[in-house]
Amino acid sequence: MSDQNQYFSIKNWNENDRPREKLMLKGRIALTDAELIAILIGSGNRNESAVQLSQKILASVENNLNQLGKLSIDDLQVFKGIGEAKAISIIAALELGRRRRTEEALKKQKVTSSRSVFELMQPILGELPHEEFWVVYLNNANKVLLSMQLSKGGITGTLVDVRLALKKALQLGAVALILAHNHPSGSLKPSEADKSLTKKLKIAAESLDIKVLDHLIITEKSYFSFADENLL
């Protein structure tokens, strides 16, 4: 091995600069994103340490972990030194992080604003490549009884089963509903179909003394609230 390649090897770094040792000595907060990924992949390639390779991977997604989480096994294997096993390790770790965020959101059971609904539903809907429609069922204290997917693939009157949504509300004893769906395009503008479906569900729910409190359009980073915009 050349002197240059020996330098690139993490084993030859100062012990305090090695990601695993740094985590043990200073705690996980002290590590950069690249160093955490370097621990996952274990090694780099002939010309780059694991940390340098991780920095290159992060740079390809503008250091955005949400974007990194969208990369496929094939996308990651483009980088020299990343085989199938390492790619799977990265994907699995990011998926665990996403699920942890979802669980933390679910602990915030009480809905107090459109922002709290966004925090609840963004981990579920925000990064999907396709459209899904969900209903959040609430009791009289505005606590979440259940969040349920009602349709997948598009928002039209034929795809969203209003009867199923209300049947579940009656089964749960819910007194209010919040509707939510995502726009993979990133657009926050409600379509005519969005407005029509909201009106249809609101009228049907009111006949059963159930209120539709809001309808959120969710993207990766933001949301549109029908209630906040006085469209309900």
N, CA and C of each residue as an Amber inpcrd file, in Angstrom:
protein
   696
   0.8520000  -1.1980000   0.0000000   0.0000000   0.0000000   0.0000000
   0.8860000   1.2470000   0.0000000   0.5690000   2.2550000  -0.8330000
   1.3660000   3.4680000  -0.9000000   1.1780000   4.2890000   0.3710000
   2.1340000   5.2470000   0.5640000   2.0210000   6.1240000   1.7360000
   0.7170000   6.8970000   1.7130000   0.2880000   7.3080000   0.4980000
  -0.9560000   8.0710000   0.3730000  -2.1490000   7.2240000   0.8010000
  -2.1910000   5.9730000   0.3440000  -3.3100000   5.0980000   0.6960000
  -3.3120000   4.7700000   2.1820000  -2.1190000   4.6710000   2.7670000
  -2.0500000   4.4220000   4.2020000  -2.6380000   5.5930000   4.9720000
  -2.4100000   6.8070000   4.4650000  -2.9520000   7.9900000   5.1280000
  -4.4940000   7.9710000   5.0780000  -5.0250000   7.5440000   3.9340000
  -6.4730000   7.5340000   3.7700000  -7.1570000   6.5610000   4.7320000
  -6.4740000   5.5130000   5.1450000  -7.0760000   4.5120000   6.0180000
  -7.3530000   5.0940000   7.3950000  -8.5840000   4.9220000   7.8690000
  -8.9660000   5.4430000   9.1790000  -8.0960000   4.8490000  10.2800000
  -7.6210000   3.6340000  10.0800000  -6.7940000   2.9750000  11.1050000
  -5.5350000   3.7690000  11.4190000  -5.0850000   4.5790000  10.4560000
  -3.8650000   5.3420000  10.6450000  -4.1130000   6.7670000  11.1360000
  -5.3740000   7.1020000  11.3740000  -5.6930000   8.4300000  11.8830000
  -5.4390000   8.4840000  13.3790000  -5.3900000   9.7140000  13.9070000
  -5.3800000   9.9130000  15.3480000  -6.6020000   9.2350000  15.9410000
  -6.4330000   8.5280000  17.0380000  -7.5310000   7.7430000  17.6130000
  -8.7760000   8.5950000  17.8600000  -8.5800000   9.8680000  18.2540000
  -9.7210000  10.7400000  18.5360000 -10.5060000  11.1070000  17.2850000
  -9.8990000  10.9110000  16.1120000 -10.5680000  11.2570000  14.8640000
 -11.2810000  10.0680000  14.2220000 -11.1010000   8.8790000  14.7670000
 -11.7830000   7.7130000  14.2150000 -13.2470000   7.7330000  14.6580000
 -14.1880000   7.5490000  13.7330000 -15.6080000   7.6840000  14.0860000
 -16.0660000   6.8040000  15.2450000 -15.6920000   5.5260000  15.2460000
 -16.1540000   4.6410000  16.3260000 -15.5860000   5.0930000  17.6740000
 -14.2690000   5.3650000  17.6780000 -13.6320000   5.7930000  18.9130000
 -14.1690000   7.1460000  19.3660000 -14.4070000   8.0210000  18.3870000
 -14.9410000   9.3440000  18.7050000 -16.3190000   9.2320000  19.3540000
 -17.1340000   8.3110000  18.8480000 -18.4600000   8.0980000  19.4340000
 -18.3440000   7.6150000  20.8780000 -17.4280000   6.6880000  21.1120000
 -17.2680000   6.1410000  22.4570000 -16.7210000   7.1880000  23.4300000
 -15.7860000   8.0180000  22.9540000 -15.1370000   8.9920000  23.8200000
 -15.9700000  10.2560000  24.0300000 -16.6490000  10.7030000  22.9640000
 -17.3170000  12.0080000  23.0130000 -18.8410000  11.9340000  22.9080000
 -19.3690000  10.7480000  22.5730000 -20.8150000  10.6140000  22.4280000
 -21.2650000  10.8180000  21.0070000 -22.4310000  10.3100000  20.6900000
 -22.9210000  10.3280000  19.3030000 -23.1660000  11.7330000  18.7570000
 -23.4760000  12.6850000  19.6360000 -23.7560000  14.0480000  19.1810000
 -22.5260000  14.6920000  18.5620000 -21.3400000  14.2510000  18.9840000
 -20.0900000  14.8570000  18.5090000 -19.7700000  14.4900000  17.0600000
 -20.4180000  13.4620000  16.5230000 -20.0990000  12.9970000  15.1740000
 -20.8830000  13.7640000  14.1120000 -20.2130000  14.0010000  12.9860000
 -20.8890000  14.5910000  11.8360000 -21.7470000  13.5150000  11.1510000
 -22.6160000  13.9360000  10.2510000 -23.4150000  12.9730000   9.4900000
 -22.5110000  12.0120000   8.7280000 -21.4400000  12.5540000   8.1470000
 -20.5150000  11.7220000   7.3710000 -19.8470000  10.6800000   8.2510000
 -19.4880000  11.0700000   9.4630000 -18.8370000  10.1230000  10.3730000
 -19.7950000   9.0120000  10.8030000 -21.0650000   9.3620000  10.9990000
 -22.0610000   8.3410000  11.3560000 -22.2490000   7.3510000  10.2070000
 -22.2950000   7.8660000   8.9820000 -22.4370000   6.9840000   7.8240000
 -21.1860000   6.1270000   7.6590000 -20.0120000   6.7070000   7.9580000
 -18.7570000   5.9610000   7.8600000 -18.7710000   4.7530000   8.7940000
 -19.3760000   4.9040000   9.9670000 -19.4880000   3.7650000  10.8810000
 -20.3410000   2.6690000  10.2490000 -21.3980000   3.0740000   9.5300000
 -22.2810000   2.0970000   8.8830000 -21.5560000   1.3150000   7.8000000
 -20.7590000   2.0140000   6.9880000 -20.1540000   1.3350000   5.8370000
 -18.8180000   0.6800000   6.1980000 -18.1870000   1.1210000   7.2910000
 -17.0000000   0.4310000   7.8030000 -15.7070000   0.7380000   7.0980000
 -15.7500000   0.8770000   5.7780000 -14.5150000   1.1290000   5.0230000
 -14.8330000   1.9070000   3.7600000 -13.8160000   2.5240000   3.2050000
 -14.0000000   3.2880000   1.9800000 -13.5260000   2.5090000   0.7640000
 -12.7180000   3.1620000  -0.0640000 -12.1470000   2.4670000  -1.2170000
 -10.6380000   2.7350000  -1.2430000  -9.9730000   2.3670000  -2.3150000
  -8.5040000   2.4760000  -2.3610000  -8.0310000   3.9220000  -2.2350000
  -8.8620000   4.8600000  -2.6270000  -8.4440000   6.2610000  -2.6520000
  -9.1400000   7.1490000  -1.6220000 -10.1300000   6.6100000  -0.9440000
 -10.8940000   7.4270000   0.0010000 -11.1620000   6.6550000   1.2910000
 -11.0680000   7.3370000   2.4020000 -11.4580000   6.7220000   3.6730000
 -12.9820000   6.5960000   3.7040000 -13.4910000   5.8810000   4.6920000
 -14.9450000   5.7380000   4.8450000 -15.5930000   7.0960000   5.0550000
 -14.9220000   7.9850000   5.7910000 -15.4810000   9.3200000   6.0460000
 -15.5080000  10.1360000   4.7550000 -14.4340000  10.0900000   3.9960000
 -14.4000000  10.8460000   2.7370000 -15.4390000  10.3240000   1.7440000
 -15.5950000   9.0120000   1.6810000 -16.6110000   8.4350000   0.8040000
 -18.0000000   8.8670000   1.2590000 -18.2070000   8.8840000   2.5700000
 -19.4990000   9.3000000   3.1110000 -19.7730000  10.7750000   2.8070000
 -18.7250000  11.5930000   2.8860000 -18.8700000  13.0120000   2.5490000
 -19.2750000  13.1860000   1.0820000 -18.6840000  12.3630000   0.2160000
 -19.0150000  12.4310000  -1.2150000 -20.4780000  12.0390000  -1.4540000
 -20.9280000  10.9920000  -0.7680000 -22.3230000  10.5450000  -0.9060000
 -23.2710000  11.6440000  -0.4340000 -22.9570000  12.2450000   0.7080000
 -23.8000000  13.3240000   1.2390000 -23.8030000  14.5370000   0.3080000
 -22.6500000  14.8440000  -0.2530000 -22.5540000  15.9910000  -1.1660000
 -23.4520000  15.8000000  -2.3810000 -23.6330000  14.5460000  -2.8090000
 -24.4580000  14.2700000  -3.9940000 -25.9380000  14.5930000  -3.7490000
 -26.3330000  14.6640000  -2.4790000 -27.7310000  15.0160000  -2.1370000
 -27.7650000  16.3260000  -1.3600000 -26.7150000  17.1480000  -1.5740000
 -26.6120000  18.4750000  -0.9490000 -26.6910000  18.3910000   0.5730000
 -26.1130000  17.3210000   1.1220000 -26.0460000  17.1100000   2.5770000
 -27.4230000  17.0640000   3.2320000 -28.3940000  16.6020000   2.4830000
 -29.7720000  16.5160000   2.9710000 -30.0930000  15.0520000   3.2810000
 -30.2870000  14.7330000   4.5610000 -30.5430000  13.3440000   4.9520000
 -31.8770000  12.8330000   4.4230000 -32.8650000  13.7190000   4.2810000
 -34.1490000  13.2930000   3.7140000 -33.9610000  12.8300000   2.2680000
 -33.1290000  13.5780000   1.5160000 -32.8460000  13.1800000   0.1350000
 -32.0470000  11.8930000   0.0900000 -31.1220000  11.7490000   1.0190000
 -30.3320000  10.5170000   1.0870000 -31.2380000   9.3160000   1.3190000
 -32.2550000   9.5040000   2.1410000 -33.1930000   8.4240000   2.4430000
 -34.0010000   7.9730000   1.2430000 -34.0210000   8.7730000   0.1860000
 -34.7740000   8.4170000  -1.0210000 -33.9400000   7.6230000  -2.0290000
 -32.6350000   7.5570000  -1.7940000 -31.7720000   6.8460000  -2.7480000
 -32.0140000   5.3410000  -2.6680000 -31.9600000   4.7020000  -3.8150000
 -32.1450000   3.2510000  -3.8900000 -30.7960000   2.5530000  -3.7290000
 -30.8520000   1.2320000  -3.6430000 -29.6190000   0.4510000  -3.5820000
 -28.7590000   0.7320000  -4.8180000 -29.3830000   0.7650000  -5.9790000
 -28.6420000   1.0380000  -7.2230000 -28.0220000   2.4350000  -7.2060000
 -28.7700000   3.4260000  -6.6910000 -28.2460000   4.7990000  -6.6190000
 -26.9730000   4.8400000  -5.7760000 -26.9740000   4.1330000  -4.6530000
 -25.8300000   4.1600000  -3.7420000 -24.6370000   3.3830000  -4.2950000
 -24.9250000   2.3360000  -5.0660000 -23.8420000   1.5180000  -5.6010000
 -23.0680000   2.2110000  -6.7180000 -23.5290000   3.3650000  -7.1410000
 -22.7900000   4.1590000  -8.1260000 -21.4490000   4.6020000  -7.5350000
 -21.4040000   4.7760000  -6.2130000 -20.1880000   5.2460000  -5.5600000
 -19.1980000   4.1000000  -5.3680000 -17.9820000   4.3160000  -5.8020000
 -16.9410000   3.2910000  -5.6910000 -16.7000000   2.9690000  -4.2200000
 -16.7960000   1.7030000  -3.8870000 -16.6180000   1.2860000  -2.5030000
 -17.9270000   0.9640000  -1.8070000 -19.0580000   1.2730000  -2.4610000
 -20.3720000   0.9530000  -1.8950000 -20.9630000  -0.2150000  -2.6620000
 -20.9620000  -1.3790000  -2.0240000 -21.5920000  -2.5520000  -2.6190000
 -23.0070000  -2.6990000  -2.0880000 -23.6220000  -3.8000000  -2.4210000
 -25.0100000  -4.0280000  -2.0320000 -25.1870000  -4.0270000  -0.5150000
 -24.2980000  -4.6810000   0.2010000 -24.4200000  -4.7870000   1.6680000
 -24.3150000  -3.4190000   2.3330000 -23.3570000  -2.5980000   1.8930000
 -23.2060000  -1.2660000   2.4700000 -24.4020000  -0.3810000   2.1340000
 -24.8920000  -0.4980000   0.9030000 -26.0630000   0.2830000   0.4960000
 -27.2690000  -0.0750000   1.3600000 -27.4500000  -1.3710000   1.5930000
 -28.5690000  -1.8260000   2.4250000 -28.4270000  -1.2990000   3.8450000
 -27.2160000  -1.2620000   4.3790000 -26.9810000  -0.7550000   5.7290000
 -27.4000000   0.7100000   5.8460000 -27.0360000   1.5060000   4.8420000
 -27.3940000   2.9310000   4.8540000 -28.9110000   3.0950000   4.7880000
 -29.5440000   2.3600000   3.8730000 -30.9950000   2.4620000   3.7070000
 -31.7250000   2.0260000   4.9810000 -31.2600000   0.9330000   5.5840000
 -31.9010000   0.4260000   6.8020000 -31.7760000   1.4260000   7.9490000
 -30.6040000   2.0490000   8.0850000 -30.3950000   3.0150000   9.1680000
 -31.2940000   4.2340000   9.0030000 -31.4130000   4.7200000   7.7790000
 -32.2620000   5.8860000   7.5320000 -33.7360000   5.5590000   7.7150000
 -34.1330000   4.3450000   7.3730000 -35.5140000   3.9300000   7.5870000
 -35.8320000   3.8500000   9.0770000 -34.8800000   3.3580000   9.8760000
 -35.0720000   3.3390000  11.3260000 -35.2450000   4.7550000  11.8660000
 -34.4480000   5.6800000  11.3430000 -34.5810000   7.0770000  11.7560000
 -35.9370000   7.6400000  11.4110000 -36.4350000   7.3060000  10.2060000
 -37.7690000   7.7730000   9.7960000 -38.8420000   7.2040000  10.7040000
 -38.7360000   5.9210000  11.0360000 -39.7340000   5.2920000  11.9070000
 -39.6830000   5.8710000  13.3140000 -38.4910000   6.1860000  13.7760000
 -38.3680000   6.7930000  15.1030000 -39.0760000   8.1450000  15.1230000
 -38.8890000   8.8990000  14.0490000 -39.5520000  10.2060000  13.9760000
 -41.0670000  10.0510000  13.9710000 -41.5440000   9.0220000  13.2700000
 -42.9800000   8.7570000  13.2320000 -43.5030000   8.4280000  14.6200000
 -42.7790000   7.5970000  15.3550000 -43.2040000   7.2240000  16.7070000
 -43.2310000   8.4320000  17.6350000 -42.2400000   9.3070000  17.4870000
 -42.2030000  10.5020000  18.3210000 -43.3900000  11.4050000  18.0220000
 -43.7690000  11.4710000  16.7460000 -44.9220000  12.2870000  16.3700000
 -46.2110000  11.7040000  16.9360000 -46.2980000  10.3800000  16.9430000
 -47.5080000   9.7360000  17.4390000 -47.7090000   9.9530000  18.9390000
 -46.6090000  10.2100000  19.6640000 -46.7310000  10.4630000  21.0910000
 -47.4450000  11.7890000  21.3520000 -47.3520000  12.7060000  20.3820000
 -48.0250000  13.9910000  20.5050000 -49.4720000  13.8020000  20.0700000
 -50.2070000  13.1180000  20.8900000 -51.5230000  12.6450000  20.4840000
 -52.5560000  13.7470000  20.2970000 -52.4100000  14.8480000  21.0310000
 -53.4390000  15.8680000  20.9620000 -53.1950000  16.8100000  19.7930000
 -54.2270000  17.0220000  18.9860000 -54.1350000  17.9320000  17.8590000
 -54.5430000  19.3240000  18.3250000 -53.6250000  20.2610000  18.2350000
 -53.8940000  21.6150000  18.7040000 -53.8690000  22.6530000  17.5800000
 -53.3390000  22.2720000  16.4240000 -53.2090000  23.2090000  15.3100000
 -52.9140000  22.4380000  14.0380000 -52.9330000  23.1470000  12.9230000
 -52.5730000  22.5140000  11.6570000 -51.1140000  22.0550000  11.6860000
 -50.2640000  22.8010000  12.3800000 -48.8530000  22.4280000  12.4970000
 -48.6950000  21.0770000  13.1910000 -49.5030000  20.8360000  14.2230000
 -49.4040000  19.5550000  14.9440000 -49.8530000  18.3960000  14.0590000
 -50.7980000  18.6550000  13.1490000 -51.2160000  17.6110000  12.2030000
 -50.0930000  17.3490000  11.2030000 -49.4520000  18.4100000  10.7480000
 -48.3160000  18.2680000   9.8300000 -47.2100000  17.4350000  10.4710000
 -46.9050000  17.7080000  11.7330000 -45.8580000  16.9600000  12.4300000
 -46.2240000  15.4900000  12.5980000 -47.5150000  15.2270000  12.7170000
 -47.9910000  13.8500000  12.8360000 -47.8990000  13.1080000  11.5050000
 -48.3000000  13.7870000  10.4240000 -48.4520000  13.1080000   9.1390000
 -47.2620000  13.2430000   8.1880000 -46.4040000  14.2410000   8.3830000
 -45.2910000  14.4210000   7.4530000 -44.3660000  13.2060000   7.3820000
 -44.0200000  12.5770000   8.5180000 -43.1610000  11.3860000   8.4190000
 -43.7960000  10.2420000   7.6360000 -45.1300000  10.2370000   7.5710000
 -45.8440000   9.1810000   6.8540000 -45.9840000   9.5270000   5.3750000
 -46.2980000  10.7980000   5.0840000 -46.6650000  11.1860000   3.7240000
 -45.6190000  12.0240000   2.9900000 -44.7870000  12.7250000   3.7420000
 -43.9610000  13.7690000   3.1490000 -43.0010000  13.3470000   2.0640000
 -42.5080000  12.1210000   2.1240000 -41.4740000  11.7110000   1.1720000
 -41.9470000  10.6420000   0.1820000 -43.2460000  10.3800000   0.1440000
 -43.7450000   9.3400000  -0.7600000 -43.6710000   9.7900000  -2.2190000
 -43.3550000   8.8820000  -3.1380000 -43.3210000   9.2300000  -4.5630000
 -44.7010000   9.1890000  -5.2150000 -45.7090000   8.7030000  -4.4660000
 -47.0660000   8.6220000  -4.9820000 -48.0070000   9.3110000  -3.9960000
 -49.2420000   9.5300000  -4.4280000 -50.2160000  10.2280000  -3.5890000
 -50.9880000   9.2470000  -2.7080000 -51.1890000   9.6290000  -1.4510000
 -52.0280000   8.8530000  -0.5360000 -52.9710000   9.7900000   0.2050000
 -54.1410000   9.2690000   0.5410000 -55.1440000  10.0460000   1.2780000
 -55.3960000   9.3660000   2.6180000 -55.2570000  10.1380000   3.6970000
 -55.4150000   9.6100000   5.0520000 -56.4830000  10.3880000   5.8110000
 -57.0610000   9.7160000   6.7980000 -58.0090000  10.3650000   7.7030000
 -57.4950000  10.1970000   9.1300000 -57.4880000  11.2970000   9.8780000
 -57.1220000  11.2710000  11.2960000 -58.4150000  11.4130000  12.0980000
 -58.6930000  10.4280000  12.9540000 -59.9270000  10.4100000  13.7460000
 -59.6520000  10.9420000  15.1520000 -60.4970000  11.8560000  15.6260000
 -60.2960000  12.4990000  16.9200000 -61.4890000  12.2870000  17.8470000
 -61.1940000  12.2820000  19.1660000 -62.2880000  12.2380000  20.1460000
 -62.6620000  13.6670000  20.5350000 -63.5070000  13.8110000  21.5510000
 -63.9810000  15.1590000  21.8810000 -62.9360000  16.0220000  22.5830000
 -61.7860000  15.4250000  22.9120000 -60.6810000  16.1980000  23.4850000
 -59.6140000  16.4820000  22.4240000 -59.9600000  16.2360000  21.1750000
 -59.0360000  16.4090000  20.0420000 -57.8050000  15.5160000  20.1380000
 -57.9460000  14.3770000  20.8080000 -56.8730000  13.3990000  20.8510000
 -57.0620000  12.3880000  19.7250000 -55.9370000  11.9550000  19.1550000
 -55.9790000  11.0610000  18.0000000 -56.3980000   9.6550000  18.4350000
 -57.4630000   9.1700000  17.8230000 -57.9030000   7.7920000  18.0530000
 -57.2330000   6.8440000  17.0730000 -57.0860000   7.3170000  15.8360000
 -56.5160000   6.4810000  14.7740000 -56.1760000   7.3440000  13.5740000
 -55.0870000   6.9890000  12.8920000 -54.7770000   7.5640000  11.5780000
 -54.8400000   6.4210000  10.5770000 -55.6320000   6.6040000   9.5230000
 -55.8780000   5.4920000   8.5960000 -55.7550000   5.9300000   7.1390000
 -55.0480000   5.1190000   6.3550000 -54.9730000   5.3680000   4.9160000
 -56.2970000   4.9760000   4.2770000 -56.8300000   5.8750000   3.4710000
 -58.1030000   5.6050000   2.8110000 -57.9260000   5.2810000   1.3310000
 -56.9090000   5.8440000   0.7200000 -56.6500000   5.5180000  -0.6870000
 -55.1980000   5.7710000  -1.0260000 -54.7900000   5.1830000  -2.1380000
 -53.4050000   5.2940000  -2.5930000 -53.3970000   5.4570000  -4.1050000
 -52.6800000   6.4530000  -4.5750000 -52.5120000   6.5950000  -6.0170000
 -53.1350000   7.8210000  -6.6270000 -54.1080000   8.4280000  -5.9600000
 -54.7300000   9.6190000  -6.5250000 -55.9220000  10.0590000  -5.7140000
 -56.3050000  11.3220000  -5.8640000 -57.4150000  11.8610000  -5.0990000
 -58.5720000  12.1690000  -6.0430000 -59.5100000  11.2720000  -6.1180000
 -60.7400000  11.5190000  -6.8660000 -61.8830000  10.9280000  -6.0740000
 -63.0890000  11.3380000  -6.4150000 -64.2620000  10.8300000  -5.7120000
 -64.4120000   9.3280000  -5.8290000 -63.8850000   8.7550000  -6.8930000
 -64.0400000   7.3090000  -7.0910000 -63.0380000   6.5170000  -6.2750000
 -61.8620000   7.1240000  -6.0170000 -60.8270000   6.3960000  -5.3050000
 -60.9600000   6.5040000  -3.7910000 -61.5280000   7.6100000  -3.3080000
 -61.6860000   7.8020000  -1.8700000 -63.0950000   7.3730000  -1.4690000
 -63.1670000   6.3710000  -0.6250000 -64.4510000   5.8080000  -0.1970000
 -64.9570000   6.5660000   1.0330000 -65.8750000   7.4890000   0.8060000
 -66.4230000   8.3060000   1.8850000 -67.1480000   7.4300000   2.9010000
 -67.8400000   6.4220000   2.4230000 -68.5910000   5.5450000   3.3320000
 -67.6660000   4.8090000   4.2830000 -66.5280000   4.3460000   3.7600000
 -65.5670000   3.6470000   4.6030000 -64.9990000   4.5800000   5.6730000
 -64.7290000   5.8210000   5.2710000 -64.1880000   6.8070000   6.2200000
 -65.1500000   7.0410000   7.3690000 -66.4350000   7.1660000   7.0520000
 -67.4260000   7.4580000   8.0820000 -67.7940000   6.2160000   8.8890000
 -67.7450000   5.0600000   8.2540000 -67.9920000   3.8180000   8.9840000
 -66.9540000   3.6470000  10.0920000 -65.6950000   3.9130000   9.7640000
 -64.6290000   3.8040000  10.7550000 -64.8090000   4.8380000  11.8640000
 -65.2770000   6.0310000  11.5070000 -65.5140000   7.0740000  12.5070000
 -66.5680000   6.6220000  13.5170000 -67.6300000   5.9970000  13.0220000
 -68.6880000   5.5110000  13.9100000 -68.1840000   4.3720000  14.7930000
 -67.3780000   3.5020000  14.2160000 -66.8290000   2.3840000  14.9930000
 -65.9330000   2.8800000  16.1340000 -65.1950000   3.9480000  15.8690000
 -64.2630000   4.4800000  16.8650000 -64.9320000   5.4280000  17.8590000
 -66.1250000   5.8780000  17.5080000 -66.7710000   6.8900000  18.3320000
 -66.1320000   8.2570000  18.1490000 -65.5590000   8.4920000  16.9890000
 -64.8990000   9.7750000  16.7060000 -65.9360000  10.8790000  16.5490000
 -65.5740000  12.0740000  16.9990000 -66.4690000  13.2170000  16.8520000
 -65.9430000  14.2190000  15.8220000 -64.7050000  13.9970000  15.3790000
 -64.1210000  14.9090000  14.3970000 -63.1080000  14.1760000  13.5290000
 -62.9200000  14.7220000  12.3280000 -61.9790000  14.1550000  11.3670000
 -61.0360000  15.2390000  10.8750000 -59.8260000  14.8350000  10.5450000
 -58.9150000  15.6960000   9.7990000 -58.4440000  14.9050000   8.5950000
 -58.5530000  15.4950000   7.4370000 -58.1630000  14.8510000   6.1890000
 -56.7330000  15.2770000   5.8490000 -56.0100000  14.3850000   5.2300000
 -54.6250000  14.7160000   4.8440000 -54.2290000  13.9180000   3.6190000
 -53.5890000  14.5860000   2.6840000 -52.9790000  13.8680000   1.5720000
 -51.7330000  14.6120000   1.1250000 -50.9000000  13.9250000   0.3840000
 -49.6330000  14.5070000  -0.0410000 -49.6460000  14.8690000  -1.5150000
 -48.7950000  15.8140000  -1.8690000 -48.5320000  16.1760000  -3.2590000
 -47.0590000  15.8890000  -3.5400000 -46.7280000  14.7510000  -4.1600000
 -45.3210000  14.4260000  -4.4470000 -44.6210000  15.4830000  -5.3020000
 -45.4010000  16.2500000  -6.0690000 -44.8220000  17.2970000  -6.9210000
 -44.2250000  18.4390000  -6.1140000 -44.6470000  18.5460000  -4.8440000
 -44.1880000  19.6540000  -4.0130000 -45.1180000  20.8450000  -4.0260000
 -46.1320000  20.8040000  -4.8900000 -47.0860000  21.9140000  -4.9760000
 -48.0230000  21.9120000  -3.7710000 -48.2770000  23.1030000  -3.2380000
 -49.1960000  23.2290000  -2.1040000 -50.5590000  23.7620000  -2.5280000
 -50.7570000  23.9030000  -3.8150000 -52.0230000  24.4430000  -4.3050000
 -53.0710000  23.3400000  -4.3810000 -54.2320000  23.5200000  -3.7130000
 -55.2810000  22.4920000  -3.7750000 -55.9110000  22.4410000  -5.1680000
 -56.1520000  21.2360000  -5.6570000 -56.8050000  21.0740000  -6.9560000
 -58.3110000  21.1600000  -6.7810000 -59.0120000  21.2170000  -7.8850000
 -60.4750000  21.2180000  -7.8110000 -60.9840000  19.9090000  -7.2220000
 -60.2820000  18.8090000  -7.5380000 -60.6600000  17.5080000  -6.9660000
 -60.4830000  17.5170000  -5.4470000 -59.4120000  18.1600000  -4.9690000
 -59.1770000  18.2810000  -3.5260000 -60.3240000  19.0370000  -2.8610000
 -60.7160000  20.1420000  -3.4810000 -61.7940000  20.9630000  -2.9140000
 -63.1290000  20.2220000  -2.9370000 -63.3880000  19.5340000  -4.0410000
 -64.6470000  18.8000000  -4.1890000 -64.7570000  17.6730000  -3.1630000
 -63.6650000  16.9390000  -2.9860000 -63.6820000  15.8270000  -2.0410000
 -63.8470000  16.3300000  -0.6070000 -63.1940000  17.4340000  -0.2920000
 -63.3170000  18.0190000   1.0480000 -64.7780000  18.3690000   1.3340000
 -65.4060000  19.0100000   0.3750000 -66.8080000  19.3990000   0.5390000
 -67.7060000  18.1730000   0.6870000 -67.4430000  17.1610000  -0.1340000
 -68.2340000  15.9230000  -0.1060000 -68.1350000  15.2370000   1.2650000
 -66.9130000  15.1330000   1.7840000 -66.7070000  14.4920000   3.0790000
 -67.2990000  15.3250000   4.2140000 -67.1870000  16.6360000   4.1150000
 -67.7080000  17.5140000   5.1580000 -69.2220000  17.4000000   5.2730000
 -69.9020000  17.4030000   4.1250000 -71.3700000  17.3060000   4.1190000
 -71.8220000  15.9490000   4.6530000 -71.1470000  14.8870000   4.2080000
 -71.5070000  13.5420000   4.6570000 -71.2680000  13.3810000   6.1630000
 -70.1520000  13.9200000   6.6660000 -69.8330000  13.8020000   8.0900000
 -70.8140000  14.5850000   8.9500000 -71.1960000  15.7560000   8.4870000
 -72.1220000  16.5940000   9.2610000 -73.4700000  15.9140000   9.4660000
 -73.8650000  15.0940000   8.5150000 -75.1450000  14.3820000   8.6550000
 -75.1010000  13.3770000   9.8010000 -73.8780000  13.0310000  10.2470000
 -73.6970000  12.1010000  11.3680000 -73.1770000  12.8310000  12.6090000
 -73.2630000  14.1590000  12.6060000 -72.7680000  14.9960000  13.7090000
 -71.2720000  14.8150000  13.9390000 -70.5460000  14.6210000  12.8710000
 -69.0880000  14.5170000  12.9260000 -68.5030000  15.7060000  12.1590000
 -67.5640000  16.3940000  12.7600000 -66.9870000  17.5800000  12.1410000
 -65.7180000  17.2430000  11.3550000 -65.5650000  17.8640000  10.1920000
 -64.2920000  17.8300000   9.4770000 -63.5700000  19.1230000   9.8500000
 -62.5270000  18.9990000  10.6660000 -61.8480000  20.1790000  11.2030000
 -60.8440000  20.8010000  10.2370000 -60.2700000  19.9780000   9.3690000
 -59.2440000  20.5070000   8.4680000 -58.9330000  19.4880000   7.3890000
 -58.2870000  19.9640000   6.3440000 -57.7430000  19.1060000   5.2890000
 -56.3630000  19.6580000   4.9750000 -55.3320000  18.8420000   5.1710000
 -53.9600000  19.2800000   4.9190000 -53.4130000  18.6550000   3.6460000
 -52.7680000  19.4900000   2.8460000 -51.9590000  19.0160000   1.7340000
 -50.5180000  19.0600000   2.2300000 -49.8360000  17.9450000   2.1620000
 -48.5200000  17.8160000   2.7800000 -47.4500000  17.5570000   1.7260000
 -46.3480000  18.2810000   1.8450000 -45.1760000  18.0120000   1.0180000
 -44.0170000  17.6940000   1.9660000 -42.8410000  17.5140000   1.4110000
 -41.7040000  17.1180000   2.2430000 -41.3980000  18.1510000   3.3220000
 -41.5360000  19.4350000   2.9840000 -41.0830000  20.4750000   3.9120000
 -42.1870000  21.4120000   4.3960000 -43.3760000  21.3370000   3.8170000
 -44.3990000  22.3060000   4.1910000 -45.7970000  21.7190000   4.0410000
 -46.8040000  22.5450000   4.2560000 -48.1820000  22.0690000   4.1670000
 -49.1310000  23.2190000   3.8420000 -50.3150000  22.8540000   3.3790000
 -51.4030000  23.8000000   3.1350000 -52.5950000  23.3470000   3.9630000
 -53.1670000  24.2420000   4.7330000 -54.3110000  23.9270000   5.5830000
 -55.5670000  24.5910000   5.0580000 -56.5900000  23.7830000   4.7490000
 -57.8700000  24.3340000   4.3120000 -58.4650000  25.2280000   5.3990000
 -58.3410000  24.8000000   6.6640000 -58.9210000  25.5840000   7.7710000
 -58.2090000  26.9200000   7.9190000 -56.8830000  26.9080000   7.8730000
 -56.1200000  28.1580000   8.0180000 -56.4290000  29.1350000   6.8950000
 -56.7570000  28.6100000   5.7230000 -57.0370000  29.4530000   4.5630000
 -58.5300000  29.7130000   4.3680000 -59.3170000  29.3300000   5.3800000
 -60.7830000  29.5680000   5.3580000 -61.4610000  28.9260000   4.1400000
 -61.0320000  27.7210000   3.8100000 -61.6200000  27.0250000   2.6700000
 -62.5610000  25.8950000   3.1000000 -62.8000000  25.7440000   4.4000000
 -63.7230000  24.7020000   4.8670000 -65.1460000  25.2580000   4.9550000
